Amino acid sequence: MNEERRKFLKIILIGGTSFMVGKVLGPLFSKFLDDSQTKVGSKKENSSNSENSSGHFRVVENKQMLSVYDASGEEIFQIDKGA
């Protein structure tokens, strides 16, 4: 059997197998890692605020400004709505 053909088939087999294992086990690993992180609950500051929470960031909107907070609760971005 040709030595170059054998190397090529071995690389294709290893690459295909690792791709399939990544596709199967990838979602399991991501779900495991997401469960291990501590989740920060969203808090309503008052009833006039509109708040959207998406896991890692929290967006708080009121009549004057729009604020973005990270998972630890620290404000990272703020936009004033006034002219």
Summary of the structure (lengths in Angstrom):
residues: 83
radius of gyration: 24.0
end to end distance: 76.8
largest distance: 76.8
contacts: 155
relative contact order: 0.09
helix: 41%
strand: 23%
